[in-house]
Amino acid sequence: MIRFLDLQKINAQYAAELKKAAADVIDSGWYLLGDRVKKFETKLASYIGVNHAIGVANGLDALRLILKAFIELGYMKEGDEIIVPANTYIATILAITDNRLTPVLVEPDINTYNLDISLLESHITSRTRAILVVHLYGQICWSEELESIAKQHNLKIIEDNAQAIGAEWNTRKSGSLGDAAGFSFYPGKNLGALGDAGAVTTNDDTLATVVRSIANYGSNQKYHNQYQGLNSRLDEMQAAFLYIKLSHLDAENQARREIANYYCNHITNQNIIIPTASQPCRGFKPPKGLNDPLQPCRGFKPPKGLNDGLNNVWHLFVILTKTRDQLQNHLTQNNIQTHIHYPIPPHKQQAYKHWNHLSYPITEQIHNQCLSLPISPVMTMEEVALVCKAVNEFDDSGLS
């Protein structure tokens, strides 16, 4: 079986380091708000290129805390509007509604799956306070137009960076582009903990102080509570694990890029739509003598204007097909594990039943047709080639 994501194999690479770190934490007798959290926060802030990183309990809390802090600072109030892509994972929207703010759903670009920036202006009202961009599937969502729109309308830009740690736009890392960013270190993420964990990054000194306080019961001094806060703290054990794994993130992201590029170059089934962001490498021929077929695009620079400045990290490799369920069954029969991210869009969920009558055709197309192929830094060349072979052999000509 070609597993979709072999977490055991990924973490086995660092098992000795992780086990030693766990033993050190146990022996220290200090399990919360200690030196290991501080060390990881410092390392993460340096890696992202920001002044502040605050470890929190999970990715959802990271976004909740950013919005709650902006409310405490007077930038937002109950009922204010936050623009958000309609096809994001529901956690992004939960963070908004949990703060009694109003999500304004905007369709994605069908080619990139990310927020269609050309639609932003038509959704901005006098109550709009922020744009919450999602770097979905590890593909960065940013542009000069986005920055210009936010500046023109005095809007905050918040990044949901749960799936894109390490991605870059014009040499700037995701998580450093907007006013603040939320990270998830759920075990299956590119930088995954061995449990739940998350972080907030920002260059805003005041925002960082308020986020840190709110995450600790609203307190920055024991038994003195400035805010009606939460209990959302990164623990010492997960911080120790993440500190180790962050050192290996760039290498693992590069492996993902090379697999994505291989898929792009070798999936030839005309009924399959592959992600646009991988298109610059289609047809690229590696230099003479480069024999590693997983590295056809190492060092390749796309033509000017074609995804120029993008450097994605491929948390997921998501294809579209009208016969998604049949393809998934075909791949299962070929011992290839796949996943659907995500089968039901937020506006069709029971949790938001007051939206169920709404129609977002592009979002619904993506959710109805998307299929995530295996992609992980421990996949072998043989496994990647077998996935391509099975996808190319799938014949949906007799299916409706």
C-alpha positions in Angstrom: 0.0 0.0 0.0 1.3 3.5 -0.9 0.2 5.4 2.1 -1.1 9.0 1.7 1.1 10.2 4.5 3.3 7.9 6.5 3.8 9.9 9.7 5.5 7.0 11.5 8.1 6.9 8.7 8.6 10.6 8.7 9.2 10.8 12.5 11.3 7.7 12.5 14.0 9.7 10.7 14.4 11.8 13.9 13.4 9.2 16.5 16.6 9.3 18.5 16.5 13.1 18.7 12.8 13.1 19.6 13.2 10.5 22.3 16.1 12.3 23.9 14.1 15.5 23.8 11.1 13.8 25.5 13.4 12.4 28.2 14.9 15.8 28.8 11.5 17.4 29.2 10.4 14.7 31.6 13.5 15.0 33.7 13.4 18.8 33.8 10.2 18.8 35.8 9.0 21.9 33.8 6.2 21.3 31.3 4.6 24.7 30.5 5.9 28.2 29.6 9.5 27.2 29.9 12.8 27.5 28.1 11.9 25.0 25.3 8.9 27.0 24.3 11.0 30.2 24.3 13.8 28.5 22.2 11.2 27.3 19.6 9.5 30.6 19.4 12.8 32.3 18.8 13.8 29.8 16.1 10.4 30.0 14.4 10.4 33.9 14.4 13.9 33.9 12.9 12.9 31.3 10.3 9.8 33.2 9.2 11.5 36.5 9.4 9.3 38.3 12.0 9.9 39.9 15.4 7.5 37.7 17.3 6.3 34.1 17.4 3.9 33.0 20.1 3.3 29.3 20.7 -0.3 28.3 21.2 -2.3 25.1 21.6 -3.4 24.7 17.9 -4.0 26.3 14.6 -7.6 27.3 15.2 -6.7 29.0 18.4 -3.9 30.9 16.6 -6.5 32.5 14.3 -9.0 33.0 17.2 -6.4 34.8 19.2 -5.3 37.1 16.4 -8.9 38.3 15.9 -9.6 38.5 19.6 -6.5 40.6 20.1 -7.6 43.0 17.3 -10.9 43.3 19.0 -9.3 44.1 22.4 -7.1 46.7 20.6 -10.1 48.4 19.1 -9.5 47.6 15.5 -12.6 45.4 15.3 -15.9 45.0 17.1 -18.7 42.5 17.1 -20.5 42.3 13.8 -17.5 43.6 11.7 -16.8 41.8 8.5 -13.8 39.6 7.6 -13.3 38.5 4.0 -12.4 34.9 3.7 -12.2 32.3 0.9 -15.4 30.2 0.6 -13.5 27.0 0.0 -11.3 27.0 3.0 -11.3 24.4 5.8 -14.0 25.3 8.3 -11.5 26.1 11.0 -10.7 29.4 9.3 -14.4 30.4 9.5 -14.9 29.1 13.0 -12.2 31.5 14.2 -14.2 34.4 12.8 -17.6 33.4 14.1 -16.2 32.4 17.5 -15.3 36.1 17.9 -18.8 37.2 16.8 -17.4 38.7 13.6 -19.1 38.2 10.3 -17.5 36.0 7.6 -17.9 37.3 4.0 -17.3 34.4 1.7 -15.5 35.0 -1.5 -15.0 32.5 -4.3 -11.6 31.1 -5.1 -9.7 31.1 -8.4 -10.4 27.7 -10.0 -6.8 27.6 -11.2 -5.1 28.0 -7.9 -7.8 27.1 -5.3 -6.9 30.3 -3.5 -8.9 33.5 -2.9 -9.7 35.2 -6.1 -8.1 38.6 -5.4 -9.9 40.2 -8.4 -13.2 39.8 -6.5 -12.1 41.5 -3.3 -13.2 45.1 -4.2 -16.8 44.0 -4.8 -17.1 42.5 -1.3 -15.6 45.4 0.7 -18.1 47.4 2.7 -18.0 50.1 5.4 -17.9 47.2 8.0 -15.0 45.3 6.4 -12.0 45.2 8.8 -9.7 42.4 7.5 -8.9 40.0 4.7 -8.1 36.5 6.0 -6.1 34.9 3.2 -5.5 31.1 3.2 -2.4 29.6 1.7 -4.4 26.5 0.8 -2.7 23.2 0.1 0.6 24.9 0.6 0.2 27.3 -2.4 0.9 30.8 -1.4 -1.9 33.4 -1.9 -0.4 36.9 -2.2 0.0 39.7 -4.7 0.9 43.4 -4.9 -2.8 44.0 -5.8 -3.8 42.4 -2.5 -1.5 44.7 -0.6 -2.7 47.7 -2.5 -6.4 46.9 -1.8 -5.8 46.4 1.9 -3.8 49.7 2.1 -6.5 51.6 0.2 -9.3 50.4 2.4 -7.2 50.4 5.7 -7.8 46.7 6.1 -5.7 44.2 8.1 -4.4 41.2 6.3 -4.3 38.0 8.4 -2.7 34.8 7.0 -4.0 31.3 7.6 -0.6 29.7 7.2 -1.7 26.3 8.6 -0.7 24.5 5.4 2.1 26.6 4.0 5.0 27.0 6.4 8.2 27.6 4.4 6.4 29.0 1.3 7.7 32.2 -0.1 6.6 35.2 -2.2 9.4 37.3 -3.6 11.8 35.8 -1.0 9.5 36.7 1.9 8.1 33.8 3.8 4.4 33.2 4.3 3.6 34.1 7.9 5.6 37.4 7.5 3.5 38.9 4.7 0.5 40.2 6.5 -0.3 41.9 9.9 -0.3 38.5 11.6 -0.5 34.9 10.8 -1.8 31.7 12.4 0.1 28.4 12.1 -1.0 24.8 12.8 1.5 22.1 13.7 -1.1 19.3 13.6 0.9 16.0 13.1 0.1 15.8 9.4 1.3 19.3 8.5 4.6 20.0 6.8 6.0 20.9 10.2 4.1 18.5 12.4 4.2 18.1 16.2 3.5 14.7 17.9 0.2 16.1 19.1 -1.6 19.4 18.7 0.2 22.7 18.5 0.1 26.1 16.8 1.7 29.6 16.7 1.0 33.2 15.9 3.6 35.3 14.1 3.6 39.1 13.7 5.9 42.2 13.5 3.4 44.2 15.6 4.8 44.5 19.2 1.5 45.5 20.8 -0.5 42.7 19.0 2.1 40.1 20.1 1.8 41.2 23.7 -2.0 41.0 23.7 -2.0 37.6 21.9 0.4 36.2 24.5 -1.7 37.5 27.3 -5.0 36.3 26.0 -3.6 32.9 25.4 -2.6 32.7 29.1 -6.0 33.4 30.7 -5.7 37.0 29.7 -2.8 37.5 32.0 0.8 38.7 31.6 1.4 38.7 35.3 0.3 35.7 37.5 -3.1 36.3 39.0 -3.5 39.6 37.2 -5.9 39.3 34.3 -6.2 42.2 31.8 -8.5 40.3 29.4 -11.2 37.7 29.3 -8.7 35.2 27.9 -8.3 31.6 26.9 -6.1 28.7 28.0 -4.1 28.1 24.8 -0.4 27.4 25.4 2.2 25.4 23.6 3.6 22.9 26.0 7.3 22.1 26.5 7.2 18.7 25.0 5.7 19.7 21.7 8.0 22.8 21.6 11.0 20.5 22.0 9.8 18.2 19.2 9.1 21.2 16.9 12.5 22.8 17.6 14.1 19.6 16.2 11.9 19.2 13.2 12.1 22.8 12.1 15.7 22.2 11.2 14.6 19.6 8.7 11.6 21.5 7.2 13.4 23.0 4.2 14.7 19.6 3.1 11.3 18.0 3.5 9.5 20.9 1.6 12.0 20.5 -1.2 11.2 16.8 -1.4 7.5 17.8 -1.7 8.3 20.2 -4.5 10.1 17.6 -6.5 7.3 15.1 -6.1 4.8 17.8 -7.2 6.9 18.6 -10.2 7.2 15.0 -11.1 3.4 14.6 -10.9 3.1 17.6 -13.1 5.4 16.3 -15.8 4.2 12.7 -15.8 0.4 12.8 -15.2 -0.8 12.8 -18.8 -4.5 11.7 -18.3 -6.4 14.5 -20.1 -9.4 14.1 -17.8 -7.3 15.2 -14.8 -6.7 18.8 -14.0 -3.5 19.4 -12.1 -2.7 22.5 -10.0 -1.8 25.5 -12.0 1.0 26.5 -9.7 3.0 23.5 -10.9 2.6 24.4 -14.5 5.9 26.3 -14.9 7.8 23.0 -14.8 5.7 21.2 -17.4 8.0 20.3 -20.2 11.2 21.4 -18.4 14.1 19.3 -19.3 16.8 18.8 -16.6 20.4 19.6 -17.4 22.3 16.8 -19.1 23.7 14.3 -16.6 21.0 15.0 -14.0 19.7 11.5 -13.5 17.4 11.9 -10.5 13.9 11.9 -12.0 12.5 13.4 -8.8 14.5 16.6 -9.4 13.5 17.7 -12.9 12.8 21.2 -11.7 15.6 21.8 -9.2 16.8 25.4 -9.8 14.3 26.0 -12.6 13.1 29.5 -12.8 9.7 30.1 -14.6 9.4 32.6 -17.4 8.9 36.2 -16.1 5.2 36.8 -15.3 4.4 33.1 -14.9 3.9 32.5 -11.2 6.9 34.7 -10.8 8.1 34.9 -7.2 6.1 31.9 -6.0 7.7 29.2 -4.0 5.0 26.7 -2.8 5.5 23.9 -0.3 2.8 21.4 -1.5 1.2 20.4 1.8 -1.3 18.7 -0.5 -1.2 17.8 -4.3 -4.9 18.3 -5.2 -6.2 17.3 -8.7 -9.7 17.9 -10.1 -11.8 15.3 -12.0 -15.5 14.9 -12.7 -15.2 11.2 -11.9 -13.5 11.7 -8.5 -15.1 8.9 -6.7 -14.4 6.4 -9.5 -10.8 7.5 -9.7 -10.4 7.1 -6.0 -11.8 3.6 -6.1 -9.4 2.8 -9.0 -6.4 4.0 -7.0 -7.6 2.1 -3.9 -7.7 -1.1 -6.0 -4.1 -0.3 -7.0 -3.1 0.0 -3.4 -2.8 3.8 -3.5 -4.2 5.7 -0.6 -5.8 9.1 -1.4 -7.9 11.6 0.6 -10.6 14.2 -0.2 -9.8 17.7 1.2 -12.6 18.6 1.7 -15.9 16.8 0.7 -18.3 19.5 2.1 -17.7 23.2 1.8 -18.3 25.4 4.9 -21.5 27.0 3.5 -23.1 23.5 3.2 -22.2 22.4 6.7 -24.9 21.9 9.4 -22.9 24.2 11.6 -23.7 27.1 9.3 -27.2 25.9 8.2 -28.3 29.6 7.7 -25.9 29.5 4.7 -27.1 26.2 3.2 -29.2 27.9 0.6 -26.3 29.9 -0.8 -24.5 29.0 -4.0 -20.8 29.3 -4.6 -20.3 27.4 -7.9 -16.5 27.4 -8.0 -16.2 26.4 -4.4 -18.7 23.6 -4.9 -16.9 22.4 -8.0 -13.7 22.2 -6.1 -15.2 20.3 -3.2 -17.1 18.0 -5.6 -14.1 17.2 -7.8 -11.0 17.4 -5.7 -8.8 14.5 -4.9 -5.5 14.6 -3.0 -2.8 12.3 -4.2 -0.1 11.0 -1.9 2.7 13.4 -1.3 5.2 13.3 1.5 9.0 13.7 2.0 9.4 9.9 2.5 7.8 8.7 -0.7 10.1 6.7 -2.9 10.7 7.3 -6.6 9.0 4.0 -7.3 5.9 5.0 -5.4 5.6 8.3 -7.2 6.0 6.6 -10.6 3.3 4.0 -9.6 0.9 6.8 -8.7 1.4 8.5 -12.0 1.0 5.2 -13.9 -2.3 4.3 -12.1 -3.7 7.8 -12.7 -2.8 7.7 -16.4 -4.4 4.2 -16.8 -7.7 5.3 -15.3 -10.3 5.4 -18.1 -13.5 7.3 -17.4 -14.8 7.2 -21.0 -17.7 4.9 -20.0 -18.6 6.9 -17.0 -21.2 9.7 -16.8 
